[in-house]
């Protein structure tokens, strides 16, 4: 009664000036406040631990790549490039990017150039995302895109070694079958870049990932951290 609440036909009538009371949780909070939180007898909550661990092949693949020195990037699914298979968005967020991506190569190439302009000399990036085409019915596929250039690494063993297609194939062959891999050399002729390092790119379709990827055992059970490069 002190709060101004009334009970009519087993229903609680809330005063008009209490606009903050909207549901049963708010009512419970008011009751607890009046009784006093310290006066409420606590009760234990038991949550049964799960004994089964579901392995996620995508997370397993990410852990493998991060462990090998690659960095994950996340790009928007929209692009300014169009082709005969592109899907145009009716109301795009950016009028310059009104098509859904048909590949990850163009986005990852921009990511690589962005890092090169910031004096990065060992670039190993990957992205896992969906690509689309306007075939009937609408075609959506999840793919892995990987782009590399520069030094193999910055440790004393790899500092003088340059990344090549053999390095990328040997790395990916640890989790993929050779017949699923195809590495291309991206030309710098039409790129805004002063670097002379070769660029290698590989795109792998992941529709049958659970059946095609080999088992990878991480060095640690702790979660990996990922950096995002624009």
MODELLER restraints for C-alpha pairs under 7 A, 6 or more apart:
rsr = mdl.restraints
at = mdl.atoms
rsr.add(forms.Gaussian(group=physical.xy_distance, feature=features.Distance(at['CA:4:A'], at['CA:15:A']), mean=6.06, stdev=0.5))
rsr.add(forms.Gaussian(group=physical.xy_distance, feature=features.Distance(at['CA:5:A'], at['CA:12:A']), mean=6.71, stdev=0.5))
rsr.add(forms.Gaussian(group=physical.xy_distance, feature=features.Distance(at['CA:5:A'], at['CA:13:A']), mean=5.79, stdev=0.5))
rsr.add(forms.Gaussian(group=physical.xy_distance, feature=features.Distance(at['CA:5:A'], at['CA:14:A']), mean=5.29, stdev=0.5))
rsr.add(forms.Gaussian(group=physical.xy_distance, feature=features.Distance(at['CA:5:A'], at['CA:15:A']), mean=6.18, stdev=0.5))
rsr.add(forms.Gaussian(group=physical.xy_distance, feature=features.Distance(at['CA:6:A'], at['CA:12:A']), mean=5.71, stdev=0.5))
rsr.add(forms.Gaussian(group=physical.xy_distance, feature=features.Distance(at['CA:6:A'], at['CA:13:A']), mean=5.08, stdev=0.5))
rsr.add(forms.Gaussian(group=physical.xy_distance, feature=features.Distance(at['CA:6:A'], at['CA:14:A']), mean=6.95, stdev=0.5))
rsr.add(forms.Gaussian(group=physical.xy_distance, feature=features.Distance(at['CA:7:A'], at['CA:13:A']), mean=5.92, stdev=0.5))
rsr.add(forms.Gaussian(group=physical.xy_distance, feature=features.Distance(at['CA:21:A'], at['CA:27:A']), mean=6.71, stdev=0.5))
rsr.add(forms.Gaussian(group=physical.xy_distance, feature=features.Distance(at['CA:57:A'], at['CA:209:A']), mean=6.87, stdev=0.5))
rsr.add(forms.Gaussian(group=physical.xy_distance, feature=features.Distance(at['CA:57:A'], at['CA:210:A']), mean=6.01, stdev=0.5))
rsr.add(forms.Gaussian(group=physical.xy_distance, feature=features.Distance(at['CA:60:A'], at['CA:216:A']), mean=6.83, stdev=0.5))
rsr.add(forms.Gaussian(group=physical.xy_distance, feature=features.Distance(at['CA:63:A'], at['CA:218:A']), mean=6.81, stdev=0.5))
rsr.add(forms.Gaussian(group=physical.xy_distance, feature=features.Distance(at['CA:63:A'], at['CA:224:A']), mean=6.44, stdev=0.5))
rsr.add(forms.Gaussian(group=physical.xy_distance, feature=features.Distance(at['CA:64:A'], at['CA:216:A']), mean=6.77, stdev=0.5))
rsr.add(forms.Gaussian(group=physical.xy_distance, feature=features.Distance(at['CA:64:A'], at['CA:218:A']), mean=6.85, stdev=0.5))
rsr.add(forms.Gaussian(group=physical.xy_distance, feature=features.Distance(at['CA:70:A'], at['CA:124:A']), mean=4.79, stdev=0.5))
rsr.add(forms.Gaussian(group=physical.xy_distance, feature=features.Distance(at['CA:70:A'], at['CA:125:A']), mean=5.35, stdev=0.5))
rsr.add(forms.Gaussian(group=physical.xy_distance, feature=features.Distance(at['CA:70:A'], at['CA:126:A']), mean=6.78, stdev=0.5))
rsr.add(forms.Gaussian(group=physical.xy_distance, feature=features.Distance(at['CA:71:A'], at['CA:124:A']), mean=6.30, stdev=0.5))
rsr.add(forms.Gaussian(group=physical.xy_distance, feature=features.Distance(at['CA:71:A'], at['CA:125:A']), mean=4.87, stdev=0.5))
rsr.add(forms.Gaussian(group=physical.xy_distance, feature=features.Distance(at['CA:71:A'], at['CA:126:A']), mean=6.22, stdev=0.5))
rsr.add(forms.Gaussian(group=physical.xy_distance, feature=features.Distance(at['CA:71:A'], at['CA:226:A']), mean=6.41, stdev=0.5))
rsr.add(forms.Gaussian(group=physical.xy_distance, feature=features.Distance(at['CA:71:A'], at['CA:227:A']), mean=6.07, stdev=0.5))
rsr.add(forms.Gaussian(group=physical.xy_distance, feature=features.Distance(at['CA:72:A'], at['CA:125:A']), mean=5.83, stdev=0.5))
rsr.add(forms.Gaussian(group=physical.xy_distance, feature=features.Distance(at['CA:72:A'], at['CA:126:A']), mean=5.02, stdev=0.5))
rsr.add(forms.Gaussian(group=physical.xy_distance, feature=features.Distance(at['CA:72:A'], at['CA:127:A']), mean=5.69, stdev=0.5))
rsr.add(forms.Gaussian(group=physical.xy_distance, feature=features.Distance(at['CA:72:A'], at['CA:226:A']), mean=6.02, stdev=0.5))
rsr.add(forms.Gaussian(group=physical.xy_distance, feature=features.Distance(at['CA:72:A'], at['CA:227:A']), mean=6.21, stdev=0.5))
rsr.add(forms.Gaussian(group=physical.xy_distance, feature=features.Distance(at['CA:72:A'], at['CA:228:A']), mean=6.17, stdev=0.5))
rsr.add(forms.Gaussian(group=physical.xy_distance, feature=features.Distance(at['CA:73:A'], at['CA:125:A']), mean=6.73, stdev=0.5))
rsr.add(forms.Gaussian(group=physical.xy_distance, feature=features.Distance(at['CA:73:A'], at['CA:126:A']), mean=6.13, stdev=0.5))
rsr.add(forms.Gaussian(group=physical.xy_distance, feature=features.Distance(at['CA:73:A'], at['CA:127:A']), mean=5.37, stdev=0.5))
rsr.add(forms.Gaussian(group=physical.xy_distance, feature=features.Distance(at['CA:73:A'], at['CA:228:A']), mean=4.81, stdev=0.5))
rsr.add(forms.Gaussian(group=physical.xy_distance, feature=features.Distance(at['CA:73:A'], at['CA:229:A']), mean=5.54, stdev=0.5))
rsr.add(forms.Gaussian(group=physical.xy_distance, feature=features.Distance(at['CA:74:A'], at['CA:127:A']), mean=6.32, stdev=0.5))
rsr.add(forms.Gaussian(group=physical.xy_distance, feature=features.Distance(at['CA:74:A'], at['CA:228:A']), mean=6.41, stdev=0.5))
rsr.add(forms.Gaussian(group=physical.xy_distance, feature=features.Distance(at['CA:75:A'], at['CA:107:A']), mean=6.95, stdev=0.5))
rsr.add(forms.Gaussian(group=physical.xy_distance, feature=features.Distance(at['CA:77:A'], at['CA:100:A']), mean=5.80, stdev=0.5))
rsr.add(forms.Gaussian(group=physical.xy_distance, feature=features.Distance(at['CA:77:A'], at['CA:101:A']), mean=5.70, stdev=0.5))
rsr.add(forms.Gaussian(group=physical.xy_distance, feature=features.Distance(at['CA:78:A'], at['CA:97:A']), mean=5.57, stdev=0.5))
rsr.add(forms.Gaussian(group=physical.xy_distance, feature=features.Distance(at['CA:78:A'], at['CA:98:A']), mean=6.39, stdev=0.5))
rsr.add(forms.Gaussian(group=physical.xy_distance, feature=features.Distance(at['CA:78:A'], at['CA:99:A']), mean=5.49, stdev=0.5))
rsr.add(forms.Gaussian(group=physical.xy_distance, feature=features.Distance(at['CA:78:A'], at['CA:100:A']), mean=4.65, stdev=0.5))
rsr.add(forms.Gaussian(group=physical.xy_distance, feature=features.Distance(at['CA:78:A'], at['CA:101:A']), mean=5.61, stdev=0.5))
rsr.add(forms.Gaussian(group=physical.xy_distance, feature=features.Distance(at['CA:79:A'], at['CA:97:A']), mean=4.56, stdev=0.5))
rsr.add(forms.Gaussian(group=physical.xy_distance, feature=features.Distance(at['CA:79:A'], at['CA:98:A']), mean=6.36, stdev=0.5))
rsr.add(forms.Gaussian(group=physical.xy_distance, feature=features.Distance(at['CA:79:A'], at['CA:99:A']), mean=5.23, stdev=0.5))
rsr.add(forms.Gaussian(group=physical.xy_distance, feature=features.Distance(at['CA:79:A'], at['CA:100:A']), mean=5.96, stdev=0.5))
rsr.add(forms.Gaussian(group=physical.xy_distance, feature=features.Distance(at['CA:79:A'], at['CA:101:A']), mean=5.65, stdev=0.5))
rsr.add(forms.Gaussian(group=physical.xy_distance, feature=features.Distance(at['CA:80:A'], at['CA:96:A']), mean=5.65, stdev=0.5))
rsr.add(forms.Gaussian(group=physical.xy_distance, feature=features.Distance(at['CA:80:A'], at['CA:97:A']), mean=4.21, stdev=0.5))
rsr.add(forms.Gaussian(group=physical.xy_distance, feature=features.Distance(at['CA:80:A'], at['CA:98:A']), mean=6.24, stdev=0.5))
rsr.add(forms.Gaussian(group=physical.xy_distance, feature=features.Distance(at['CA:80:A'], at['CA:99:A']), mean=6.23, stdev=0.5))
rsr.add(forms.Gaussian(group=physical.xy_distance, feature=features.Distance(at['CA:82:A'], at['CA:99:A']), mean=6.50, stdev=0.5))
rsr.add(forms.Gaussian(group=physical.xy_distance, feature=features.Distance(at['CA:85:A'], at['CA:133:A']), mean=5.03, stdev=0.5))
rsr.add(forms.Gaussian(group=physical.xy_distance, feature=features.Distance(at['CA:85:A'], at['CA:134:A']), mean=5.25, stdev=0.5))
rsr.add(forms.Gaussian(group=physical.xy_distance, feature=features.Distance(at['CA:85:A'], at['CA:135:A']), mean=6.96, stdev=0.5))
rsr.add(forms.Gaussian(group=physical.xy_distance, feature=features.Distance(at['CA:86:A'], at['CA:99:A']), mean=6.27, stdev=0.5))
rsr.add(forms.Gaussian(group=physical.xy_distance, feature=features.Distance(at['CA:86:A'], at['CA:100:A']), mean=6.44, stdev=0.5))
rsr.add(forms.Gaussian(group=physical.xy_distance, feature=features.Distance(at['CA:86:A'], at['CA:102:A']), mean=6.37, stdev=0.5))
rsr.add(forms.Gaussian(group=physical.xy_distance, feature=features.Distance(at['CA:86:A'], at['CA:133:A']), mean=5.54, stdev=0.5))
rsr.add(forms.Gaussian(group=physical.xy_distance, feature=features.Distance(at['CA:86:A'], at['CA:134:A']), mean=6.09, stdev=0.5))
rsr.add(forms.Gaussian(group=physical.xy_distance, feature=features.Distance(at['CA:87:A'], at['CA:99:A']), mean=5.53, stdev=0.5))
rsr.add(forms.Gaussian(group=physical.xy_distance, feature=features.Distance(at['CA:87:A'], at['CA:100:A']), mean=5.58, stdev=0.5))
rsr.add(forms.Gaussian(group=physical.xy_distance, feature=features.Distance(at['CA:87:A'], at['CA:133:A']), mean=6.22, stdev=0.5))
rsr.add(forms.Gaussian(group=physical.xy_distance, feature=features.Distance(at['CA:87:A'], at['CA:134:A']), mean=5.63, stdev=0.5))
rsr.add(forms.Gaussian(group=physical.xy_distance, feature=features.Distance(at['CA:88:A'], at['CA:98:A']), mean=5.71, stdev=0.5))
rsr.add(forms.Gaussian(group=physical.xy_distance, feature=features.Distance(at['CA:88:A'], at['CA:99:A']), mean=4.47, stdev=0.5))
rsr.add(forms.Gaussian(group=physical.xy_distance, feature=features.Distance(at['CA:88:A'], at['CA:100:A']), mean=6.56, stdev=0.5))
rsr.add(forms.Gaussian(group=physical.xy_distance, feature=features.Distance(at['CA:89:A'], at['CA:98:A']), mean=5.31, stdev=0.5))
rsr.add(forms.Gaussian(group=physical.xy_distance, feature=features.Distance(at['CA:89:A'], at['CA:99:A']), mean=5.78, stdev=0.5))
rsr.add(forms.Gaussian(group=physical.xy_distance, feature=features.Distance(at['CA:92:A'], at['CA:98:A']), mean=5.26, stdev=0.5))
rsr.add(forms.Gaussian(group=physical.xy_distance, feature=features.Distance(at['CA:100:A'], at['CA:132:A']), mean=6.40, stdev=0.5))
rsr.add(forms.Gaussian(group=physical.xy_distance, feature=features.Distance(at['CA:101:A'], at['CA:131:A']), mean=5.55, stdev=0.5))
rsr.add(forms.Gaussian(group=physical.xy_distance, feature=features.Distance(at['CA:101:A'], at['CA:132:A']), mean=6.27, stdev=0.5))
rsr.add(forms.Gaussian(group=physical.xy_distance, feature=features.Distance(at['CA:102:A'], at['CA:131:A']), mean=5.06, stdev=0.5))
rsr.add(forms.Gaussian(group=physical.xy_distance, feature=features.Distance(at['CA:102:A'], at['CA:132:A']), mean=5.30, stdev=0.5))
rsr.add(forms.Gaussian(group=physical.xy_distance, feature=features.Distance(at['CA:102:A'], at['CA:133:A']), mean=6.13, stdev=0.5))
rsr.add(forms.Gaussian(group=physical.xy_distance, feature=features.Distance(at['CA:103:A'], at['CA:131:A']), mean=5.91, stdev=0.5))
rsr.add(forms.Gaussian(group=physical.xy_distance, feature=features.Distance(at['CA:104:A'], at['CA:145:A']), mean=5.84, stdev=0.5))
rsr.add(forms.Gaussian(group=physical.xy_distance, feature=features.Distance(at['CA:105:A'], at['CA:145:A']), mean=6.79, stdev=0.5))
rsr.add(forms.Gaussian(group=physical.xy_distance, feature=features.Distance(at['CA:108:A'], at['CA:147:A']), mean=6.54, stdev=0.5))
rsr.add(forms.Gaussian(group=physical.xy_distance, feature=features.Distance(at['CA:111:A'], at['CA:229:A']), mean=6.56, stdev=0.5))
rsr.add(forms.Gaussian(group=physical.xy_distance, feature=features.Distance(at['CA:111:A'], at['CA:230:A']), mean=5.85, stdev=0.5))
rsr.add(forms.Gaussian(group=physical.xy_distance, feature=features.Distance(at['CA:112:A'], at['CA:123:A']), mean=6.87, stdev=0.5))
rsr.add(forms.Gaussian(group=physical.xy_distance, feature=features.Distance(at['CA:113:A'], at['CA:193:A']), mean=6.88, stdev=0.5))
rsr.add(forms.Gaussian(group=physical.xy_distance, feature=features.Distance(at['CA:121:A'], at['CA:150:A']), mean=5.22, stdev=0.5))
rsr.add(forms.Gaussian(group=physical.xy_distance, feature=features.Distance(at['CA:121:A'], at['CA:151:A']), mean=6.11, stdev=0.5))
rsr.add(forms.Gaussian(group=physical.xy_distance, feature=features.Distance(at['CA:122:A'], at['CA:149:A']), mean=6.36, stdev=0.5))
rsr.add(forms.Gaussian(group=physical.xy_distance, feature=features.Distance(at['CA:122:A'], at['CA:150:A']), mean=4.69, stdev=0.5))
rsr.add(forms.Gaussian(group=physical.xy_distance, feature=features.Distance(at['CA:122:A'], at['CA:151:A']), mean=4.60, stdev=0.5))
rsr.add(forms.Gaussian(group=physical.xy_distance, feature=features.Distance(at['CA:122:A'], at['CA:152:A']), mean=6.34, stdev=0.5))
rsr.add(forms.Gaussian(group=physical.xy_distance, feature=features.Distance(at['CA:122:A'], at['CA:153:A']), mean=6.14, stdev=0.5))
rsr.add(forms.Gaussian(group=physical.xy_distance, feature=features.Distance(at['CA:123:A'], at['CA:148:A']), mean=5.48, stdev=0.5))
rsr.add(forms.Gaussian(group=physical.xy_distance, feature=features.Distance(at['CA:123:A'], at['CA:149:A']), mean=5.36, stdev=0.5))
rsr.add(forms.Gaussian(group=physical.xy_distance, feature=features.Distance(at['CA:123:A'], at['CA:150:A']), mean=6.19, stdev=0.5))
rsr.add(forms.Gaussian(group=physical.xy_distance, feature=features.Distance(at['CA:124:A'], at['CA:147:A']), mean=6.08, stdev=0.5))
rsr.add(forms.Gaussian(group=physical.xy_distance, feature=features.Distance(at['CA:124:A'], at['CA:148:A']), mean=4.49, stdev=0.5))
rsr.add(forms.Gaussian(group=physical.xy_distance, feature=features.Distance(at['CA:124:A'], at['CA:149:A']), mean=6.74, stdev=0.5))
rsr.add(forms.Gaussian(group=physical.xy_distance, feature=features.Distance(at['CA:125:A'], at['CA:146:A']), mean=5.78, stdev=0.5))
rsr.add(forms.Gaussian(group=physical.xy_distance, feature=features.Distance(at['CA:125:A'], at['CA:147:A']), mean=5.44, stdev=0.5))
rsr.add(forms.Gaussian(group=physical.xy_distance, feature=features.Distance(at['CA:125:A'], at['CA:148:A']), mean=6.35, stdev=0.5))
rsr.add(forms.Gaussian(group=physical.xy_distance, feature=features.Distance(at['CA:126:A'], at['CA:145:A']), mean=5.49, stdev=0.5))
rsr.add(forms.Gaussian(group=physical.xy_distance, feature=features.Distance(at['CA:126:A'], at['CA:146:A']), mean=4.32, stdev=0.5))
rsr.add(forms.Gaussian(group=physical.xy_distance, feature=features.Distance(at['CA:126:A'], at['CA:147:A']), mean=6.39, stdev=0.5))
rsr.add(forms.Gaussian(group=physical.xy_distance, feature=features.Distance(at['CA:127:A'], at['CA:144:A']), mean=5.81, stdev=0.5))
rsr.add(forms.Gaussian(group=physical.xy_distance, feature=features.Distance(at['CA:127:A'], at['CA:145:A']), mean=5.26, stdev=0.5))
rsr.add(forms.Gaussian(group=physical.xy_distance, feature=features.Distance(at['CA:127:A'], at['CA:146:A']), mean=6.64, stdev=0.5))
rsr.add(forms.Gaussian(group=physical.xy_distance, feature=features.Distance(at['CA:128:A'], at['CA:143:A']), mean=5.73, stdev=0.5))
rsr.add(forms.Gaussian(group=physical.xy_distance, feature=features.Distance(at['CA:128:A'], at['CA:144:A']), mean=4.54, stdev=0.5))
rsr.add(forms.Gaussian(group=physical.xy_distance, feature=features.Distance(at['CA:128:A'], at['CA:145:A']), mean=6.41, stdev=0.5))
rsr.add(forms.Gaussian(group=physical.xy_distance, feature=features.Distance(at['CA:129:A'], at['CA:142:A']), mean=5.52, stdev=0.5))
rsr.add(forms.Gaussian(group=physical.xy_distance, feature=features.Distance(at['CA:129:A'], at['CA:143:A']), mean=5.77, stdev=0.5))
rsr.add(forms.Gaussian(group=physical.xy_distance, feature=features.Distance(at['CA:129:A'], at['CA:144:A']), mean=6.79, stdev=0.5))
rsr.add(forms.Gaussian(group=physical.xy_distance, feature=features.Distance(at['CA:130:A'], at['CA:140:A']), mean=6.40, stdev=0.5))
rsr.add(forms.Gaussian(group=physical.xy_distance, feature=features.Distance(at['CA:130:A'], at['CA:141:A']), mean=5.35, stdev=0.5))
rsr.add(forms.Gaussian(group=physical.xy_distance, feature=features.Distance(at['CA:130:A'], at['CA:142:A']), mean=4.26, stdev=0.5))
rsr.add(forms.Gaussian(group=physical.xy_distance, feature=features.Distance(at['CA:130:A'], at['CA:143:A']), mean=6.15, stdev=0.5))
rsr.add(forms.Gaussian(group=physical.xy_distance, feature=features.Distance(at['CA:131:A'], at['CA:140:A']), mean=5.75, stdev=0.5))
rsr.add(forms.Gaussian(group=physical.xy_distance, feature=features.Distance(at['CA:131:A'], at['CA:141:A']), mean=5.47, stdev=0.5))
rsr.add(forms.Gaussian(group=physical.xy_distance, feature=features.Distance(at['CA:131:A'], at['CA:142:A']), mean=6.39, stdev=0.5))
rsr.add(forms.Gaussian(group=physical.xy_distance, feature=features.Distance(at['CA:132:A'], at['CA:139:A']), mean=5.62, stdev=0.5))
rsr.add(forms.Gaussian(group=physical.xy_distance, feature=features.Distance(at['CA:132:A'], at['CA:140:A']), mean=4.65, stdev=0.5))
rsr.add(forms.Gaussian(group=physical.xy_distance, feature=features.Distance(at['CA:132:A'], at['CA:141:A']), mean=6.58, stdev=0.5))
rsr.add(forms.Gaussian(group=physical.xy_distance, feature=features.Distance(at['CA:133:A'], at['CA:139:A']), mean=5.23, stdev=0.5))
rsr.add(forms.Gaussian(group=physical.xy_distance, feature=features.Distance(at['CA:133:A'], at['CA:140:A']), mean=6.75, stdev=0.5))
rsr.add(forms.Gaussian(group=physical.xy_distance, feature=features.Distance(at['CA:141:A'], at['CA:207:A']), mean=6.86, stdev=0.5))
rsr.add(forms.Gaussian(group=physical.xy_distance, feature=features.Distance(at['CA:142:A'], at['CA:205:A']), mean=6.16, stdev=0.5))
rsr.add(forms.Gaussian(group=physical.xy_distance, feature=features.Distance(at['CA:142:A'], at['CA:206:A']), mean=5.56, stdev=0.5))
rsr.add(forms.Gaussian(group=physical.xy_distance, feature=features.Distance(at['CA:142:A'], at['CA:207:A']), mean=6.28, stdev=0.5))
rsr.add(forms.Gaussian(group=physical.xy_distance, feature=features.Distance(at['CA:143:A'], at['CA:203:A']), mean=6.68, stdev=0.5))
rsr.add(forms.Gaussian(group=physical.xy_distance, feature=features.Distance(at['CA:143:A'], at['CA:204:A']), mean=5.49, stdev=0.5))
rsr.add(forms.Gaussian(group=physical.xy_distance, feature=features.Distance(at['CA:143:A'], at['CA:205:A']), mean=4.37, stdev=0.5))
rsr.add(forms.Gaussian(group=physical.xy_distance, feature=features.Distance(at['CA:143:A'], at['CA:206:A']), mean=5.25, stdev=0.5))
rsr.add(forms.Gaussian(group=physical.xy_distance, feature=features.Distance(at['CA:144:A'], at['CA:203:A']), mean=5.54, stdev=0.5))
rsr.add(forms.Gaussian(group=physical.xy_distance, feature=features.Distance(at['CA:144:A'], at['CA:204:A']), mean=5.08, stdev=0.5))
rsr.add(forms.Gaussian(group=physical.xy_distance, feature=features.Distance(at['CA:144:A'], at['CA:205:A']), mean=6.36, stdev=0.5))
rsr.add(forms.Gaussian(group=physical.xy_distance, feature=features.Distance(at['CA:144:A'], at['CA:206:A']), mean=6.85, stdev=0.5))
rsr.add(forms.Gaussian(group=physical.xy_distance, feature=features.Distance(at['CA:145:A'], at['CA:202:A']), mean=5.87, stdev=0.5))
rsr.add(forms.Gaussian(group=physical.xy_distance, feature=features.Distance(at['CA:145:A'], at['CA:203:A']), mean=4.43, stdev=0.5))
rsr.add(forms.Gaussian(group=physical.xy_distance, feature=features.Distance(at['CA:145:A'], at['CA:204:A']), mean=6.55, stdev=0.5))
rsr.add(forms.Gaussian(group=physical.xy_distance, feature=features.Distance(at['CA:146:A'], at['CA:201:A']), mean=5.62, stdev=0.5))
rsr.add(forms.Gaussian(group=physical.xy_distance, feature=features.Distance(at['CA:146:A'], at['CA:202:A']), mean=5.25, stdev=0.5))
rsr.add(forms.Gaussian(group=physical.xy_distance, feature=features.Distance(at['CA:146:A'], at['CA:203:A']), mean=6.37, stdev=0.5))
rsr.add(forms.Gaussian(group=physical.xy_distance, feature=features.Distance(at['CA:147:A'], at['CA:200:A']), mean=5.73, stdev=0.5))
rsr.add(forms.Gaussian(group=physical.xy_distance, feature=features.Distance(at['CA:147:A'], at['CA:201:A']), mean=4.49, stdev=0.5))
rsr.add(forms.Gaussian(group=physical.xy_distance, feature=features.Distance(at['CA:147:A'], at['CA:202:A']), mean=6.64, stdev=0.5))
rsr.add(forms.Gaussian(group=physical.xy_distance, feature=features.Distance(at['CA:148:A'], at['CA:199:A']), mean=5.91, stdev=0.5))
rsr.add(forms.Gaussian(group=physical.xy_distance, feature=features.Distance(at['CA:148:A'], at['CA:200:A']), mean=5.43, stdev=0.5))
rsr.add(forms.Gaussian(group=physical.xy_distance, feature=features.Distance(at['CA:148:A'], at['CA:201:A']), mean=6.61, stdev=0.5))
rsr.add(forms.Gaussian(group=physical.xy_distance, feature=features.Distance(at['CA:149:A'], at['CA:163:A']), mean=5.91, stdev=0.5))
rsr.add(forms.Gaussian(group=physical.xy_distance, feature=features.Distance(at['CA:149:A'], at['CA:197:A']), mean=6.22, stdev=0.5))
rsr.add(forms.Gaussian(group=physical.xy_distance, feature=features.Distance(at['CA:149:A'], at['CA:198:A']), mean=5.95, stdev=0.5))
rsr.add(forms.Gaussian(group=physical.xy_distance, feature=features.Distance(at['CA:149:A'], at['CA:199:A']), mean=4.92, stdev=0.5))
rsr.add(forms.Gaussian(group=physical.xy_distance, feature=features.Distance(at['CA:149:A'], at['CA:200:A']), mean=6.56, stdev=0.5))
rsr.add(forms.Gaussian(group=physical.xy_distance, feature=features.Distance(at['CA:150:A'], at['CA:162:A']), mean=5.71, stdev=0.5))
rsr.add(forms.Gaussian(group=physical.xy_distance, feature=features.Distance(at['CA:150:A'], at['CA:163:A']), mean=5.77, stdev=0.5))
rsr.add(forms.Gaussian(group=physical.xy_distance, feature=features.Distance(at['CA:150:A'], at['CA:197:A']), mean=5.61, stdev=0.5))
rsr.add(forms.Gaussian(group=physical.xy_distance, feature=features.Distance(at['CA:151:A'], at['CA:159:A']), mean=6.09, stdev=0.5))
rsr.add(forms.Gaussian(group=physical.xy_distance, feature=features.Distance(at['CA:151:A'], at['CA:160:A']), mean=6.87, stdev=0.5))
rsr.add(forms.Gaussian(group=physical.xy_distance, feature=features.Distance(at['CA:151:A'], at['CA:161:A']), mean=5.71, stdev=0.5))
rsr.add(forms.Gaussian(group=physical.xy_distance, feature=features.Distance(at['CA:151:A'], at['CA:162:A']), mean=4.53, stdev=0.5))
rsr.add(forms.Gaussian(group=physical.xy_distance, feature=features.Distance(at['CA:151:A'], at['CA:163:A']), mean=5.65, stdev=0.5))
rsr.add(forms.Gaussian(group=physical.xy_distance, feature=features.Distance(at['CA:152:A'], at['CA:158:A']), mean=5.38, stdev=0.5))
rsr.add(forms.Gaussian(group=physical.xy_distance, feature=features.Distance(at['CA:152:A'], at['CA:159:A']), mean=6.61, stdev=0.5))
rsr.add(forms.Gaussian(group=physical.xy_distance, feature=features.Distance(at['CA:152:A'], at['CA:161:A']), mean=5.64, stdev=0.5))
rsr.add(forms.Gaussian(group=physical.xy_distance, feature=features.Distance(at['CA:152:A'], at['CA:162:A']), mean=5.49, stdev=0.5))
rsr.add(forms.Gaussian(group=physical.xy_distance, feature=features.Distance(at['CA:152:A'], at['CA:163:A']), mean=5.09, stdev=0.5))
rsr.add(forms.Gaussian(group=physical.xy_distance, feature=features.Distance(at['CA:153:A'], at['CA:159:A']), mean=5.43, stdev=0.5))
rsr.add(forms.Gaussian(group=physical.xy_distance, feature=features.Distance(at['CA:165:A'], at['CA:183:A']), mean=6.37, stdev=0.5))
rsr.add(forms.Gaussian(group=physical.xy_distance, feature=features.Distance(at['CA:165:A'], at['CA:200:A']), mean=6.36, stdev=0.5))
rsr.add(forms.Gaussian(group=physical.xy_distance, feature=features.Distance(at['CA:175:A'], at['CA:213:A']), mean=5.28, stdev=0.5))
rsr.add(forms.Gaussian(group=physical.xy_distance, feature=features.Distance(at['CA:175:A'], at['CA:214:A']), mean=4.52, stdev=0.5))
rsr.add(forms.Gaussian(group=physical.xy_distance, feature=features.Distance(at['CA:175:A'], at['CA:215:A']), mean=6.87, stdev=0.5))
rsr.add(forms.Gaussian(group=physical.xy_distance, feature=features.Distance(at['CA:175:A'], at['CA:216:A']), mean=6.97, stdev=0.5))
rsr.add(forms.Gaussian(group=physical.xy_distance, feature=features.Distance(at['CA:176:A'], at['CA:212:A']), mean=6.54, stdev=0.5))
rsr.add(forms.Gaussian(group=physical.xy_distance, feature=features.Distance(at['CA:176:A'], at['CA:213:A']), mean=5.28, stdev=0.5))
rsr.add(forms.Gaussian(group=physical.xy_distance, feature=features.Distance(at['CA:176:A'], at['CA:214:A']), mean=6.21, stdev=0.5))
rsr.add(forms.Gaussian(group=physical.xy_distance, feature=features.Distance(at['CA:181:A'], at['CA:204:A']), mean=6.89, stdev=0.5))
rsr.add(forms.Gaussian(group=physical.xy_distance, feature=features.Distance(at['CA:182:A'], at['CA:202:A']), mean=6.04, stdev=0.5))
rsr.add(forms.Gaussian(group=physical.xy_distance, feature=features.Distance(at['CA:183:A'], at['CA:200:A']), mean=6.53, stdev=0.5))
rsr.add(forms.Gaussian(group=physical.xy_distance, feature=features.Distance(at['CA:183:A'], at['CA:201:A']), mean=5.60, stdev=0.5))
rsr.add(forms.Gaussian(group=physical.xy_distance, feature=features.Distance(at['CA:183:A'], at['CA:202:A']), mean=4.75, stdev=0.5))
rsr.add(forms.Gaussian(group=physical.xy_distance, feature=features.Distance(at['CA:184:A'], at['CA:200:A']), mean=5.69, stdev=0.5))
rsr.add(forms.Gaussian(group=physical.xy_distance, feature=features.Distance(at['CA:184:A'], at['CA:201:A']), mean=5.38, stdev=0.5))
rsr.add(forms.Gaussian(group=physical.xy_distance, feature=features.Distance(at['CA:184:A'], at['CA:202:A']), mean=6.50, stdev=0.5))
rsr.add(forms.Gaussian(group=physical.xy_distance, feature=features.Distance(at['CA:185:A'], at['CA:199:A']), mean=5.81, stdev=0.5))
rsr.add(forms.Gaussian(group=physical.xy_distance, feature=features.Distance(at['CA:185:A'], at['CA:200:A']), mean=4.75, stdev=0.5))
rsr.add(forms.Gaussian(group=physical.xy_distance, feature=features.Distance(at['CA:185:A'], at['CA:201:A']), mean=6.52, stdev=0.5))
rsr.add(forms.Gaussian(group=physical.xy_distance, feature=features.Distance(at['CA:186:A'], at['CA:199:A']), mean=5.31, stdev=0.5))
rsr.add(forms.Gaussian(group=physical.xy_distance, feature=features.Distance(at['CA:186:A'], at['CA:200:A']), mean=5.99, stdev=0.5))
rsr.add(forms.Gaussian(group=physical.xy_distance, feature=features.Distance(at['CA:186:A'], at['CA:201:A']), mean=6.96, stdev=0.5))
